[in-house]
């Protein structure tokens, strides 16, 4: 995130790819959050400084000790893609 916190995208919207549902797993100092926090960026949640959460960049698996397979094994994220909600998601 732009504020330095780290999350895992758990569901994305075909028309709003930068506003997915995210499982927040590290704070701005990259310390593990307990418990993890679920955020829906479509709802424009704000961080502790009052700024809306925004995705900064994608980082490789294993960064900050975050291994996606560990979250799949714990049932916290799904390994399969989320199905589209429409037969033609690219059309309005």
N, C-alpha and C positions, 0 to 999 in steps of 0.2 A: 504494500500500500504506500501511498505517498508519504504517510506519517512514519514509515519504517516498520510498522507491524506486518506480520506475515500470515497469509491465509491460503487455504486450498479451495479452489473452485469445485463445488460439489454439484452444481446445476447451472446451466446457462440458458438464456432466452435467445432464440434464433435472431430476433430483431434488435436485441440490446446486449450484445456480447460483452460490453464493458460494465454491465450491471448484473452480474450473476449472483447466485447464492454462494456464500463463502463460509468455510469453517476456519475461524481465526485460531491459529495455533501458537503464535509467538508474539510477544509484545514488541515495542519499538527498540528494545535492547536485545531482541532475539532470544529472550528467556521464555521457556515454555509456559503457556497459559494453562491454568487449571482452575476451573474446568474450561474446556474449549468453548468458544462462543460462536453461535450461528448468526450470520448477517445476511439480509436480503438487500443488496445494493439498489434494487428497484425502489425500495422504500426510503432511500437516501439517509441511512443512519449516520450519526455524527460521532466522531471520536471524542476523546476526553478534552480536547481543546475546542470543541464545538465545530470542527471542520467536517464536511461530508467525507466519508471514506471514498477513496478513488484508487483504482489499480494503477500501479507505477510500471511494473514490468513482470514478465515471467522469469522464473529462475529455475535452473536445472534440478531434477530430482536429487535429493541428498544434501541440498544447500541448507545450512543451519541445522543439520542433523534431521531434516524432515525427509523421510523415505515414504513415498506414497503407498507402497505395498504394506507397510506397517498399519496404515489407516484402513486399507481394504481388509486386512486380516482381522482387525478389531471391529469391523462392520460400521466404521464411521463414515466411509465414503464407498461409493459403488465403483466397480471396475468397468462396468459396461456403460456406454453412452446413454444419456437420457433420450428417450424417443421424442421425436418432433410432435407438437400438439396439433399439427395440421398436415394434410396430405401435400399441400403446396405452401410451405412456410414463407417462401419468398414473395408471395402475393398478398396484397392487403385485402 
